[in-house]
Amino acid sequence: MEKDLFNDLLQSLKEAKAISRGQAKASRRFTVSHTDVKAVREGIGLSQSEFARLMHVSVKTLQNWEQHRRNPTGPASALLKMVLNAPEVVLKTLHA
């Protein structure tokens, strides 16, 4: 490994250690907001079983999302955002 690269990595580790101990602030912080699945479902007036069928997930999975034990990821998260922003279009498309 090149000496410059090694020194950069070593410096990064020292910074990470200082951040984890509260001795330094992180240069960036990311927050991920999760969609309120229950509000989305209630907003379009579907029961849990109807919405679970629409999303192609089990009712148990939907309940876990609604009770914040789990968060939807990937395509499910994207579909929820579409339902939130354009419910008529999504419902028409999925029921076609």
C-alpha contacts under 8 A as a table, 3 or more apart, distances in Angstrom:
res1	aa1	res2	aa2	distance
1	M	5	L	6.87
1	M	6	F	6.54
2	E	5	L	5.35
2	E	6	F	6.22
3	K	6	F	5.05
3	K	7	N	6.13
4	D	7	N	5.12
4	D	8	D	6.21
5	L	8	D	5.08
5	L	9	L	6.24
6	F	9	L	5.13
6	F	10	L	6.09
7	N	10	L	4.98
7	N	11	Q	6.08
8	D	11	Q	5.13
8	D	12	S	6.19
9	L	12	S	5.03
9	L	13	L	6.28
10	L	13	L	5.15
10	L	14	K	6.33
11	Q	14	K	5.08
11	Q	15	E	6.23
12	S	15	E	5.08
12	S	16	A	6.14
13	L	16	A	5.01
13	L	17	K	6.14
14	K	17	K	5.12
14	K	18	A	6.28
15	E	18	A	5.10
15	E	19	I	6.16
15	E	24	A	7.55
16	A	19	I	5.09
16	A	20	S	6.12
17	K	20	S	5.18
17	K	21	R	6.29
18	A	21	R	5.20
18	A	22	G	6.23
18	A	23	Q	4.96
18	A	24	A	5.42
19	I	22	G	5.08
19	I	23	Q	5.76
19	I	24	A	4.71
19	I	25	K	5.71
19	I	26	A	6.15
20	S	23	Q	7.62
21	R	24	A	7.74
22	G	25	K	7.04
26	A	29	R	6.72
34	H	71	N	7.05
35	T	40	V	7.98
35	T	77	S	7.70
35	T	80	L	7.34
35	T	81	K	7.32
36	D	39	A	5.44
36	D	40	V	6.39
36	D	66	E	7.14
37	V	40	V	5.09
37	V	41	R	6.17
37	V	65	W	6.44
37	V	66	E	5.44
37	V	80	L	7.41
38	K	41	R	5.11
38	K	42	E	6.03
38	K	65	W	7.98
38	K	66	E	5.11
39	A	42	E	5.11
39	A	43	G	5.80
40	V	43	G	5.00
40	V	44	I	6.62
40	V	80	L	7.48
40	V	83	V	7.22
40	V	84	L	5.91
41	R	44	I	5.57
41	R	45	G	6.35
41	R	46	L	5.86
41	R	47	S	7.42
41	R	48	Q	7.55
41	R	51	F	6.52
42	E	45	G	4.84
42	E	46	L	6.18
42	E	47	S	7.66
44	I	87	P	6.97
46	L	49	S	7.99
46	L	50	E	5.76
46	L	51	F	5.74
47	S	50	E	5.17
47	S	51	F	6.07
48	Q	51	F	5.19
48	Q	52	A	5.92
48	Q	59	V	6.44
48	Q	62	L	7.16
48	Q	63	Q	7.75
49	S	52	A	5.08
49	S	53	R	6.17
49	S	59	V	5.77
50	E	53	R	5.19
50	E	54	L	6.25
51	F	54	L	4.90
51	F	55	M	6.14
52	A	55	M	5.10
52	A	56	H	5.91
52	A	57	V	5.16
52	A	58	S	5.78
52	A	59	V	5.40
52	A	62	L	6.09
53	R	56	H	4.92
53	R	57	V	6.31
53	R	58	S	7.35
54	L	57	V	7.91
54	L	94	L	7.17
55	M	76	A	7.06
55	M	79	L	7.79
57	V	61	T	6.31
57	V	62	L	6.90
58	S	61	T	5.18
58	S	62	L	6.44
59	V	62	L	5.01
59	V	63	Q	6.12
60	K	63	Q	5.02
60	K	64	N	6.19
61	T	64	N	5.06
61	T	65	W	6.35
62	L	65	W	5.09
62	L	66	E	6.18
63	Q	66	E	4.99
63	Q	67	Q	6.00
64	N	67	Q	5.21
64	N	68	H	6.00
64	N	69	R	5.05
64	N	70	R	5.40
64	N	71	N	7.75
65	W	68	H	5.06
65	W	69	R	6.18
65	W	70	R	5.07
65	W	71	N	5.32
65	W	72	P	6.55
66	E	69	R	7.82
67	Q	70	R	7.75
68	H	71	N	6.50
72	P	76	A	5.73
72	P	77	S	5.12
73	T	76	A	5.73
73	T	77	S	4.90
73	T	78	A	7.83
74	G	77	S	5.44
74	G	78	A	6.43
75	P	78	A	5.00
75	P	79	L	6.02
76	A	79	L	5.09
76	A	80	L	6.16
77	S	80	L	5.12
77	S	81	K	6.38
78	A	81	K	5.18
78	A	82	M	6.37
79	L	82	M	5.01
79	L	83	V	6.17
80	L	83	V	5.01
80	L	84	L	6.10
81	K	84	L	4.99
81	K	85	N	6.20
82	M	85	N	5.14
82	M	86	A	5.66
82	M	87	P	6.92
82	M	90	V	6.86
83	V	86	A	5.37
83	V	87	P	4.35
83	V	88	E	7.89
83	V	90	V	5.90
83	V	91	L	7.73
84	L	87	P	5.99
86	A	89	V	5.58
86	A	90	V	6.38
87	P	90	V	5.20
87	P	91	L	5.95
88	E	91	L	5.27
88	E	92	K	5.99
89	V	92	K	5.20
89	V	93	T	6.03
90	V	93	T	5.07
90	V	94	L	5.99
91	L	94	L	5.22
91	L	95	H	5.93
92	K	95	H	5.33
92	K	96	A	6.10
93	T	96	A	5.32
